[in-house]
Amino acid sequence: MDISKLIARITQYITEAAMRIFGPDDDEYPSTGVQPFTGEPYNEKTADSW
């Protein structure tokens, strides 16, 4: 492999990694905010014991 092609590939690899790290987020998580508690609180007295 030619040394200039090797240096070009290494440079491209490092540049793409830096763009991924420092670029904008591409996460597509829904913005949910704070969710209310809708479950039942734990009660030791009524919990099933083995």
PQR file of N, CA, C, O and H, with PARSE charges and radii, in Angstrom:
ATOM      1  N   MET A   1       0.854  -1.168   0.000 -0.4000 1.5000
ATOM      2  CA  MET A   1       0.000   0.000   0.000 -0.0000 2.0000
ATOM      3  C   MET A   1       0.904   1.236   0.000  0.5500 1.7000
ATOM      4  O   MET A   1       1.924   1.279   0.688 -0.5500 1.4000
ATOM      5  N   ASP A   2       0.524   2.190  -0.749 -0.4000 1.5000
ATOM      6  CA  ASP A   2       1.280   3.431  -0.850 -0.0000 2.0000
ATOM      7  C   ASP A   2       1.179   4.199   0.466  0.5500 1.7000
ATOM      8  O   ASP A   2       0.118   4.243   1.088 -0.5500 1.4000
ATOM      9  H   ASP A   2      -0.304   2.155  -1.308  0.4000 1.0000
ATOM     10  N   ILE A   3       2.274   4.792   0.878 -0.4000 1.5000
ATOM     11  CA  ILE A   3       2.315   5.494   2.170 -0.0000 2.0000
ATOM     12  C   ILE A   3       1.360   6.678   2.204  0.5500 1.7000
ATOM     13  O   ILE A   3       0.790   6.971   3.255 -0.5500 1.4000
ATOM     14  H   ILE A   3       3.136   4.755   0.374  0.4000 1.0000
ATOM     15  N   SER A   4       1.171   7.363   1.087 -0.4000 1.5000
ATOM     16  CA  SER A   4       0.253   8.507   1.077 -0.0000 2.0000
ATOM     17  C   SER A   4      -1.197   8.047   1.229  0.5500 1.7000
ATOM     18  O   SER A   4      -1.997   8.737   1.861 -0.5500 1.4000
ATOM     19  H   SER A   4       1.633   7.125   0.233  0.4000 1.0000
ATOM     20  N   LYS A   5      -1.546   6.884   0.656 -0.4000 1.5000
ATOM     21  CA  LYS A   5      -2.908   6.352   0.829 -0.0000 2.0000
ATOM     22  C   LYS A   5      -3.131   5.925   2.276  0.5500 1.7000
ATOM     23  O   LYS A   5      -4.218   6.108   2.825 -0.5500 1.4000
ATOM     24  H   LYS A   5      -0.896   6.324   0.143  0.4000 1.0000
ATOM     25  N   LEU A   6      -2.103   5.360   2.884 -0.4000 1.5000
ATOM     26  CA  LEU A   6      -2.208   4.946   4.282 -0.0000 2.0000
ATOM     27  C   LEU A   6      -2.427   6.158   5.181  0.5500 1.7000
ATOM     28  O   LEU A   6      -3.281   6.124   6.067 -0.5500 1.4000
ATOM     29  H   LEU A   6      -1.220   5.211   2.439  0.4000 1.0000
ATOM     30  N   ILE A   7      -1.675   7.213   4.966 -0.4000 1.5000
ATOM     31  CA  ILE A   7      -1.836   8.430   5.763 -0.0000 2.0000
ATOM     32  C   ILE A   7      -3.206   9.050   5.524  0.5500 1.7000
ATOM     33  O   ILE A   7      -3.828   9.557   6.458 -0.5500 1.4000
ATOM     34  H   ILE A   7      -0.982   7.240   4.247  0.4000 1.0000
ATOM     35  N   ALA A   8      -3.681   9.014   4.288 -0.4000 1.5000
ATOM     36  CA  ALA A   8      -5.005   9.557   3.981 -0.0000 2.0000
ATOM     37  C   ALA A   8      -6.101   8.769   4.686  0.5500 1.7000
ATOM     38  O   ALA A   8      -7.051   9.359   5.201 -0.5500 1.4000
ATOM     39  H   ALA A   8      -3.176   8.602   3.529  0.4000 1.0000
ATOM     40  N   ARG A   9      -5.981   7.443   4.716 -0.4000 1.5000
ATOM     41  CA  ARG A   9      -6.992   6.608   5.392 -0.0000 2.0000
ATOM     42  C   ARG A   9      -6.985   6.841   6.896  0.5500 1.7000
ATOM     43  O   ARG A   9      -8.043   6.904   7.521 -0.5500 1.4000
ATOM     44  H   ARG A   9      -5.209   6.964   4.297  0.4000 1.0000
ATOM     45  N   ILE A  10      -5.791   6.969   7.482 -0.4000 1.5000
ATOM     46  CA  ILE A  10      -5.694   7.216   8.919 -0.0000 2.0000
ATOM     47  C   ILE A  10      -6.286   8.586   9.255  0.5500 1.7000
ATOM     48  O   ILE A  10      -7.020   8.730  10.233 -0.5500 1.4000
ATOM     49  H   ILE A  10      -4.931   6.917   6.974  0.4000 1.0000
ATOM     50  N   THR A  11      -5.965   9.580   8.445 -0.4000 1.5000
ATOM     51  CA  THR A  11      -6.502  10.923   8.661 -0.0000 2.0000
ATOM     52  C   THR A  11      -8.018  10.941   8.548  0.5500 1.7000
ATOM     53  O   THR A  11      -8.692  11.585   9.352 -0.5500 1.4000
ATOM     54  H   THR A  11      -5.369   9.463   7.650  0.4000 1.0000
ATOM     55  N   GLN A  12      -8.560  10.238   7.559 -0.4000 1.5000
ATOM     56  CA  GLN A  12     -10.012  10.171   7.387 -0.0000 2.0000
ATOM     57  C   GLN A  12     -10.659   9.481   8.583  0.5500 1.7000
ATOM     58  O   GLN A  12     -11.705   9.922   9.061 -0.5500 1.4000
ATOM     59  H   GLN A  12      -8.013   9.714   6.907  0.4000 1.0000
ATOM     60  N   TYR A  13     -10.054   8.413   9.064 -0.4000 1.5000
ATOM     61  CA  TYR A  13     -10.585   7.674  10.206 -0.0000 2.0000
ATOM     62  C   TYR A  13     -10.658   8.571  11.437  0.5500 1.7000
ATOM     63  O   TYR A  13     -11.675   8.597  12.131 -0.5500 1.4000
ATOM     64  H   TYR A  13      -9.205   8.054   8.676  0.4000 1.0000
ATOM     65  N   ILE A  14      -9.580   9.307  11.708 -0.4000 1.5000
ATOM     66  CA  ILE A  14      -9.536  10.178  12.884 -0.0000 2.0000
ATOM     67  C   ILE A  14     -10.500  11.349  12.724  0.5500 1.7000
ATOM     68  O   ILE A  14     -11.163  11.743  13.684 -0.5500 1.4000
ATOM     69  H   ILE A  14      -8.754   9.286  11.144  0.4000 1.0000
ATOM     70  N   THR A  15     -10.579  11.903  11.525 -0.4000 1.5000
ATOM     71  CA  THR A  15     -11.478  13.035  11.283 -0.0000 2.0000
ATOM     72  C   THR A  15     -12.942  12.623  11.451  0.5500 1.7000
ATOM     73  O   THR A  15     -13.722  13.358  12.056 -0.5500 1.4000
ATOM     74  H   THR A  15     -10.040  11.584  10.746  0.4000 1.0000
ATOM     75  N   GLU A  16     -13.322  11.461  10.923 -0.4000 1.5000
ATOM     76  CA  GLU A  16     -14.706  10.994  11.073 -0.0000 2.0000
ATOM     77  C   GLU A  16     -15.045  10.739  12.535  0.5500 1.7000
ATOM     78  O   GLU A  16     -16.160  11.024  12.974 -0.5500 1.4000
ATOM     79  H   GLU A  16     -12.688  10.864  10.431  0.4000 1.0000
ATOM     80  N   ALA A  17     -14.092  10.205  13.287 -0.4000 1.5000
ATOM     81  CA  ALA A  17     -14.336   9.971  14.712 -0.0000 2.0000
ATOM     82  C   ALA A  17     -14.530  11.293  15.456  0.5500 1.7000
ATOM     83  O   ALA A  17     -15.416  11.406  16.302 -0.5500 1.4000
ATOM     84  H   ALA A  17     -13.187   9.974  12.930  0.4000 1.0000
ATOM     85  N   ALA A  18     -13.710  12.282  15.144 -0.4000 1.5000
ATOM     86  CA  ALA A  18     -13.839  13.589  15.800 -0.0000 2.0000
ATOM     87  C   ALA A  18     -15.163  14.245  15.433  0.5500 1.7000
ATOM     88  O   ALA A  18     -15.801  14.865  16.284 -0.5500 1.4000
ATOM     89  H   ALA A  18     -12.990  12.190  14.456  0.4000 1.0000
ATOM     90  N   MET A  19     -15.583  14.120  14.181 -0.4000 1.5000
ATOM     91  CA  MET A  19     -16.874  14.698  13.779 -0.0000 2.0000
ATOM     92  C   MET A  19     -18.019  14.009  14.504  0.5500 1.7000
ATOM     93  O   MET A  19     -19.000  14.659  14.866 -0.5500 1.4000
ATOM     94  H   MET A  19     -15.065  13.617  13.489  0.4000 1.0000
ATOM     95  N   ARG A  20     -17.913  12.716  14.720 -0.4000 1.5000
ATOM     96  CA  ARG A  20     -18.963  11.974  15.428 -0.0000 2.0000
ATOM     97  C   ARG A  20     -19.024  12.386  16.893  0.5500 1.7000
ATOM     98  O   ARG A  20     -20.109  12.533  17.457 -0.5500 1.4000
ATOM     99  H   ARG A  20     -17.116  12.187  14.426  0.4000 1.0000
ATOM    100  N   ILE A  21     -17.848  12.572  17.514 -0.4000 1.5000
ATOM    101  CA  ILE A  21     -17.807  12.920  18.933 -0.0000 2.0000
ATOM    102  C   ILE A  21     -18.289  14.344  19.169  0.5500 1.7000
ATOM    103  O   ILE A  21     -19.089  14.585  20.072 -0.5500 1.4000
ATOM    104  H   ILE A  21     -16.967  12.452  17.056  0.4000 1.0000
ATOM    105  N   PHE A  22     -17.808  15.293  18.362 -0.4000 1.5000
ATOM    106  CA  PHE A  22     -18.078  16.699  18.603 -0.0000 2.0000
ATOM    107  C   PHE A  22     -19.227  17.249  17.766  0.5500 1.7000
ATOM    108  O   PHE A  22     -19.539  18.436  17.862 -0.5500 1.4000
ATOM    109  H   PHE A  22     -17.158  15.097  17.628  0.4000 1.0000
ATOM    110  N   GLY A  23     -19.858  16.421  16.956 -0.4000 1.5000
ATOM    111  CA  GLY A  23     -20.966  16.875  16.126 -0.0000 2.0000
ATOM    112  C   GLY A  23     -22.265  16.917  16.911  0.5500 1.7000
ATOM    113  O   GLY A  23     -22.300  16.542  18.083 -0.5500 1.4000
ATOM    114  H   GLY A  23     -19.605  15.456  16.878  0.4000 1.0000
ATOM    115  N   PRO A  24     -23.332  17.371  16.270 -0.5600 1.5000
ATOM    116  CA  PRO A  24     -24.629  17.423  16.960  0.2800 2.0000
ATOM    117  C   PRO A  24     -25.161  16.016  17.245  0.5500 1.7000
ATOM    118  O   PRO A  24     -24.812  15.053  16.562 -0.5500 1.4000
ATOM    119  N   ASP A  25     -26.004  15.922  18.259 -0.4000 1.5000
ATOM    120  CA  ASP A  25     -26.600  14.629  18.621 -0.0000 2.0000
ATOM    121  C   ASP A  25     -27.540  14.157  17.527  0.5500 1.7000
ATOM    122  O   ASP A  25     -28.261  14.953  16.925 -0.5500 1.4000
ATOM    123  H   ASP A  25     -26.288  16.704  18.814  0.4000 1.0000
ATOM    124  N   ASP A  26     -27.524  12.858  17.276 -0.4000 1.5000
ATOM    125  CA  ASP A  26     -28.448  12.290  16.303 -0.0000 2.0000
ATOM    126  C   ASP A  26     -29.396  11.290  16.975  0.5500 1.7000
ATOM    127  O   ASP A  26     -29.983  10.429  16.321 -0.5500 1.4000
ATOM    128  H   ASP A  26     -26.938  12.212  17.765  0.4000 1.0000
ATOM    129  N   ASP A  27     -29.528  11.430  18.292 -0.4000 1.5000
ATOM    130  CA  ASP A  27     -30.452  10.568  19.027 -0.0000 2.0000
ATOM    131  C   ASP A  27     -31.880  10.976  18.711  0.5500 1.7000
ATOM    132  O   ASP A  27     -32.184  12.163  18.587 -0.5500 1.4000
ATOM    133  H   ASP A  27     -29.051  12.130  18.824  0.4000 1.0000
ATOM    134  N   GLU A  28     -32.740  10.002  18.583 -0.4000 1.5000
ATOM    135  CA  GLU A  28     -34.142  10.292  18.273 -0.0000 2.0000
ATOM    136  C   GLU A  28     -35.051   9.846  19.418  0.5500 1.7000
ATOM    137  O   GLU A  28     -36.091   9.225  19.201 -0.5500 1.4000
ATOM    138  H   GLU A  28     -32.493   9.038  18.684  0.4000 1.0000
ATOM    139  N   TYR A  29     -34.638  10.174  20.630 -0.4000 1.5000
ATOM    140  CA  TYR A  29     -35.447   9.838  21.783 -0.0000 2.0000
ATOM    141  C   TYR A  29     -36.591  10.844  21.908  0.5500 1.7000
ATOM    142  O   TYR A  29     -36.390  12.031  21.650 -0.5500 1.4000
ATOM    143  H   TYR A  29     -33.793  10.679  20.806  0.4000 1.0000
ATOM    144  N   PRO A  30     -37.771  10.403  22.292 -0.5600 1.5000
ATOM    145  CA  PRO A  30     -38.864  11.359  22.480  0.2800 2.0000
ATOM    146  C   PRO A  30     -38.603  12.215  23.718  0.5500 1.7000
ATOM    147  O   PRO A  30     -38.064  11.740  24.717 -0.5500 1.4000
ATOM    148  N   SER A  31     -38.990  13.460  23.634 -0.4000 1.5000
ATOM    149  CA  SER A  31     -38.835  14.326  24.806 -0.0000 2.0000
ATOM    150  C   SER A  31     -40.035  14.092  25.714  0.5500 1.7000
ATOM    151  O   SER A  31     -41.131  14.584  25.443 -0.5500 1.4000
ATOM    152  H   SER A  31     -39.428  13.847  22.822  0.4000 1.0000
ATOM    153  N   THR A  32     -39.830  13.351  26.773 -0.4000 1.5000
ATOM    154  CA  THR A  32     -40.937  12.944  27.630 -0.0000 2.0000
ATOM    155  C   THR A  32     -41.107  13.834  28.846  0.5500 1.7000
ATOM    156  O   THR A  32     -42.230  14.037  29.307 -0.5500 1.4000
ATOM    157  H   THR A  32     -38.940  12.952  26.993  0.4000 1.0000
ATOM    158  N   GLY A  33     -40.034  14.362  29.366 -0.4000 1.5000
ATOM    159  CA  GLY A  33     -40.139  15.170  30.570 -0.0000 2.0000
ATOM    160  C   GLY A  33     -40.337  14.295  31.799  0.5500 1.7000
ATOM    161  O   GLY A  33     -40.053  13.098  31.768 -0.5500 1.4000
ATOM    162  H   GLY A  33     -39.121  14.198  28.992  0.4000 1.0000
ATOM    163  N   VAL A  34     -40.814  14.880  32.853 -0.4000 1.5000
ATOM    164  CA  VAL A  34     -41.029  14.164  34.106 -0.0000 2.0000
ATOM    165  C   VAL A  34     -42.333  13.375  34.003  0.5500 1.7000
ATOM    166  O   VAL A  34     -43.363  13.905  33.588 -0.5500 1.4000
ATOM    167  H   VAL A  34     -41.045  15.853  32.877  0.4000 1.0000
ATOM    168  N   GLN A  35     -42.272  12.115  34.383 -0.4000 1.5000
ATOM    169  CA  GLN A  35     -43.447  11.257  34.335 -0.0000 2.0000
ATOM    170  C   GLN A  35     -44.009  11.062  35.744  0.5500 1.7000
ATOM    171  O   GLN A  35     -43.245  10.833  36.681 -0.5500 1.4000
ATOM    172  H   GLN A  35     -41.435  11.684  34.720  0.4000 1.0000
ATOM    173  N   PRO A  36     -45.319  11.148  35.907 -0.5600 1.5000
ATOM    174  CA  PRO A  36     -45.907  10.927  37.235  0.2800 2.0000
ATOM    175  C   PRO A  36     -45.831   9.450  37.619  0.5500 1.7000
ATOM    176  O   PRO A  36     -45.830   8.571  36.757 -0.5500 1.4000
ATOM    177  N   PHE A  37     -45.769   9.199  38.895 -0.4000 1.5000
ATOM    178  CA  PHE A  37     -45.748   7.829  39.397 -0.0000 2.0000
ATOM    179  C   PHE A  37     -47.159   7.276  39.361  0.5500 1.7000
ATOM    180  O   PHE A  37     -48.071   7.861  39.945 -0.5500 1.4000
ATOM    181  H   PHE A  37     -45.769   9.913  39.595  0.4000 1.0000
ATOM    182  N   THR A  38     -47.347   6.159  38.682 -0.4000 1.5000
ATOM    183  CA  THR A  38     -48.687   5.583  38.558 -0.0000 2.0000
ATOM    184  C   THR A  38     -48.783   4.200  39.189  0.5500 1.7000
ATOM    185  O   THR A  38     -49.821   3.546  39.087 -0.5500 1.4000
ATOM    186  H   THR A  38     -46.606   5.684  38.208  0.4000 1.0000
ATOM    187  N   GLY A  39     -47.713   3.748  39.840 -0.4000 1.5000
ATOM    188  CA  GLY A  39     -47.718   2.415  40.429 -0.0000 2.0000
ATOM    189  C   GLY A  39     -48.203   2.426  41.860  0.5500 1.7000
ATOM    190  O   GLY A  39     -48.725   3.428  42.347 -0.5500 1.4000
ATOM    191  H   GLY A  39     -46.870   4.280  39.922  0.4000 1.0000
ATOM    192  N   GLU A  40     -48.026   1.310  42.522 -0.4000 1.5000
ATOM    193  CA  GLU A  40     -48.409   1.174  43.913 -0.0000 2.0000
ATOM    194  C   GLU A  40     -47.151   1.212  44.771  0.5500 1.7000
ATOM    195  O   GLU A  40     -46.169   0.551  44.431 -0.5500 1.4000
ATOM    196  H   GLU A  40     -47.602   0.496  42.126  0.4000 1.0000
ATOM    197  N   PRO A  41     -47.143   1.960  45.866 -0.5600 1.5000
ATOM    198  CA  PRO A  41     -45.954   1.980  46.729  0.2800 2.0000
ATOM    199  C   PRO A  41     -45.728   0.617  47.377  0.5500 1.7000
ATOM    200  O   PRO A  41     -46.679  -0.124  47.624 -0.5500 1.4000
ATOM    201  N   TYR A  42     -44.474   0.291  47.649 -0.4000 1.5000
ATOM    202  CA  TYR A  42     -44.115  -0.974  48.272 -0.0000 2.0000
ATOM    203  C   TYR A  42     -44.502  -0.962  49.736  0.5500 1.7000
ATOM    204  O   TYR A  42     -44.224   0.001  50.451 -0.5500 1.4000
ATOM    205  H   TYR A  42     -43.701   0.893  47.448  0.4000 1.0000
ATOM    206  N   ASN A  43     -45.141  -2.027  50.180 -0.4000 1.5000
ATOM    207  CA  ASN A  43     -45.541  -2.155  51.557 -0.0000 2.0000
ATOM    208  C   ASN A  43     -45.015  -3.489  52.066  0.5500 1.7000
ATOM    209  O   ASN A  43     -45.415  -4.541  51.567 -0.5500 1.4000
ATOM    210  H   ASN A  43     -45.367  -2.809  49.600  0.4000 1.0000
ATOM    211  N   GLU A  44     -44.121  -3.462  53.055 -0.4000 1.5000
ATOM    212  CA  GLU A  44     -43.524  -4.703  53.558 -0.0000 2.0000
ATOM    213  C   GLU A  44     -44.564  -5.618  54.205  0.5500 1.7000
ATOM    214  O   GLU A  44     -44.436  -6.841  54.147 -0.5500 1.4000
ATOM    215  H   GLU A  44     -43.795  -2.608  53.460  0.4000 1.0000
ATOM    216  N   LYS A  45     -45.576  -5.040  54.810 -0.4000 1.5000
ATOM    217  CA  LYS A  45     -46.554  -5.852  55.512 -0.0000 2.0000
ATOM    218  C   LYS A  45     -47.397  -6.691  54.560  0.5500 1.7000
ATOM    219  O   LYS A  45     -47.786  -7.804  54.913 -0.5500 1.4000
ATOM    220  H   LYS A  45     -45.680  -4.047  54.857  0.4000 1.0000
ATOM    221  N   THR A  46     -47.683  -6.198  53.389 -0.4000 1.5000
ATOM    222  CA  THR A  46     -48.527  -6.943  52.455 -0.0000 2.0000
ATOM    223  C   THR A  46     -47.720  -7.660  51.368  0.5500 1.7000
ATOM    224  O   THR A  46     -48.308  -8.320  50.511 -0.5500 1.4000
ATOM    225  H   THR A  46     -47.366  -5.294  53.102  0.4000 1.0000
ATOM    226  N   ALA A  47     -46.398  -7.547  51.383 -0.4000 1.5000
ATOM    227  CA  ALA A  47     -45.576  -8.186  50.371 -0.0000 2.0000
ATOM    228  C   ALA A  47     -45.574  -9.698  50.611  0.5500 1.7000
ATOM    229  O   ALA A  47     -45.569 -10.160  51.752 -0.5500 1.4000
ATOM    230  H   ALA A  47     -45.921  -7.011  52.079  0.4000 1.0000
ATOM    231  N   ASP A  48     -45.577 -10.439  49.537 -0.4000 1.5000
ATOM    232  CA  ASP A  48     -45.529 -11.897  49.650 -0.0000 2.0000
ATOM    233  C   ASP A  48     -44.150 -12.311  50.135  0.5500 1.7000
ATOM    234  O   ASP A  48     -43.137 -11.830  49.626 -0.5500 1.4000
ATOM    235  H   ASP A  48     -45.581 -10.064  48.610  0.4000 1.0000
ATOM    236  N   SER A  49     -44.110 -13.189  51.104 -0.4000 1.5000
ATOM    237  CA  SER A  49     -42.830 -13.711  51.577 -0.0000 2.0000
ATOM    238  C   SER A  49     -42.731 -15.181  51.191  0.5500 1.7000
ATOM    239  O   SER A  49     -43.742 -15.874  51.079 -0.5500 1.4000
ATOM    240  H   SER A  49     -44.932 -13.580  51.517  0.4000 1.0000
ATOM    241  N   TRP A  50     -41.517 -15.645  50.990 -0.4000 1.5000
ATOM    242  CA  TRP A  50     -41.292 -17.022  50.545 -0.0000 2.0000
ATOM    243  C   TRP A  50     -41.293 -17.898  51.709  0.5500 1.7000
ATOM    244  O   TRP A  50     -41.119 -19.109  51.571 -0.5500 1.4000
ATOM    245  H   TRP A  50     -40.696 -15.082  51.080  0.4000 1.0000
TER
END
